[in-house]
């Protein structure tokens, strides 16, 4: 089978995504580089690491995995700073400090539970990146089906109603629904709880950060409808996950 000229070899993709946790952890420095001063990078990473631990508790990527990936990234950078595996992982400023800074951040992530309450939660205001870690499914679904200001990426969604859009999400997921949709319903309710039913806050966040909206409906109406539609579909089209014994 012939490969397309621009197709990345599988082993290179594997190398790249093997460090995705490190890439996520250092995302706040994607445009600036990672400061070498521990005081500076700790101040910037506090909310991100807090978000990583929250995701870990919800069966997301383990903080130990992320810490290990940073150590691996440090070793790779020391021998080959231009390696494809390091693409989109910001280096330190200055670059020669990168391996040491990665190792220090790795230790910081592992040691985070031992920090004082003030160090972990004194900065009570969440950042956009910390919040985004709570909504991995929304980051994919909202821009595609319900783009900002109701303009969807999917051509089929351009003139659809909210109900039709939700039906399309479900139809395109079926029959894999039990493995993909319950989490989307859960994120719907988490958004309502986190933003405390504040329509303005949800609209500003999801539109600005994810580039995705709620179509022509308010989020306070759209999110419960999305969750209920998913639950109704699962109840009617899929067998119970824990049936009664005979």
N, C-alpha and C positions, 0 to 999 in steps of 0.2 A: 504494500500500500504506500503510495507516494505522500510525503508530508508537504504541507503548504510551506512556502518559503518563510512566512512569518510565524509559523507555529513553533512555540517554545518546546524543546525536548522535555519529556516527562520527568527525567531526573533533575532538570533544572527547576521545574515547577515544584518538585518535592523539596528541593533544597530551600527554595524561596519560602514556601509555606511552613517549613519546619521551624521557622523563626517568627511566625505570625504573632505569637504572644509577646515577644520582645518588641515587635513593631507596634503593637497596640499600646504597650506600656510607655513607649517613648514618643507616641504620637503628638503629645503637646509641644514637642521640640522639632516638629517636622520642618518648620520653615526657619528656625533660628539656630539649630544645633543644640546639643546638650551642654549646659554650663559646666565647667570643671569644678566650680565652687560648690561643695555639698550643701551649703546653706541655700544657694539659689535653686538647685535642682530639687531639693527636698520641699521647698516652698511651692514649687510648681507641680510636683508629683503627688502631694498629699491627697488631693481629691481623686486623682486617677487611681492610686493604689487602694484607696477606700472603695472605689467602684469595682476594682478587680476582685477584692475580697467579697463584695456583695455578689458579684457574678459567680465566684467560686462557690459560695453557699447555695446558689441556685443551680448547681450542677454545670456551671460554665468551666472555662479553662482554669486548672489549678494554679494557685499562686506559686507553688513549688515548680510547676512546669515552666512558668514564665521566668522565674528566677534562674532555672537551669538553662533556658534558652539565651538569657543574657550572658551567662558564662560562656556558652558556646559561641555566641556572637563576638565576645571579647577575644577568644582564641582565634577565630577566623580573621578578625580584623588585624590581629598582630602579624599574621602570616600573609594575608591577601586582602588589603583594604578595599579592593575593587570587586570582590567576589559577588556574584549574582545573588547569593543568599542574603547579602546585606543590603540589597536594594531597598530604598525607602525606609531604612533604619537610620535615623540621624546620627552622625558622628559627634564627638565632643568638640568643644572649642577651647583650646586648639586641638586638631585631630590626633596629634600624638598622645594625647591623654585618654583617648577613647577606651582602650582595654581596661585601664584602671577605673574609669568612671562607670563603665558597664558592670564591672565586678562590685563596685560600691553600691550601685543601685540594686543589683541582685541581692546583696546582703540586706539592704534596707527593706526590700519587699518581704523577705523571709522573717525579718525581725519586727515587722510592723505591729503584730499583735502585742508585743511587749512595750510599745510606746505608751505614754500617758494618754488619758482621755483627752486632755487639752491638745496634745500634739496630733491626735487622730481626728478629733471632731471640733476643735476650736474654730476651724474655718468651716462654719456651718453651711455657708452658701455653696450649693453644688455648681460645678462647672458644666458646660455643654458636653464635654467629653465624659465626665462621670455619669451624667444622665444617659448618654448614648449607649453606654455599656449595659444598661438595663433593657434595651429594646433592639436586640439583634435582628428580630424578624421584621419589625416596623421599618428598619432602615432599608430593607429590600422591598417590602410590599407597598408602602405609602408612595414613594416616588414613581413606581411603575404604574400603579392602578389609580392613584389619587394624587397627581402632581400638584405642585404649588399653585394656588388660585384655581384649583380644579382642572388644570391642564395636565393630562396624564401622558406618560411616555408611550403607553400602549395605545396604538391607533384605535383599537376596538373600544376603548374607553372614552373617547373624546366627547361623545354625545350621550353617554349612558347615565342613567339615574344612579343614585347611591345603592339602591337595592340590586340593580343590574350589575353594578361593579362588584358588590360583595358576592353575588352569585357567580360571577366570572372567576373570582379568586378561588371559590370552592370548587367550581367545575374543573379548573385547570390543575387543581391539586388532587382531585379524586382519581384513583382510589387510595392515594397515599395519606388520606386525611388524618387518620389516627396518629400518624407520626409527625405531622406538620402543623395541623390547625389548632390543637389544644393550647400550644404555646402562644399562638397568635391571640387567642381569646384571653389568655392570662395577661398578656401584655396590654390588652385593651383595658382591662380592669385596673392593672397597675398604674397605667397612665392617669386614669380618673382619680385614683387614690393619691398618687404622687403630686399631681397638679391641683388636687383638691377641687375638682370640677370647675376650674378657672378657665373658661373658654379662651380668653385673651392670651393667657400664658401658654396654653397648649398650641394655639394657632401660631404664636410667635416662635415657639421652640421648634415644632415639627416642620414649619415652613422654612425657617431660616437655617436650621441645622441639617435636617434630612432632605430638604427640598421637596417635601411631600405634604399634602394637605388632606382634607376630608371631603373633597369634592364640593358639592353645593350645600352640604349640611354642616352644622356646627359639630365640633368634636364631642361635645357633651351629649349629642344625639347619635352621632355616627359610631362612636366606640361601643356603647351598649348594644346597638343594633348589630354591629359586626360580631360581637361575642355571642349574642343570642342566636344569630343566624348560624354560626358555627356549631353551637350546641344542638340546635334543632336538626341540623343536617346530620350530625353524628348519631343522634338518637333515632333518626328515621332510616338512614342509609348504611349504618354500620352495626355489627353485632356488639353487644355489651362486652366490655373488656374483662369483666369479672362475673360471669354468669352464675346463676344459682345452681347448686348441686341438686341432682335428682333425688 
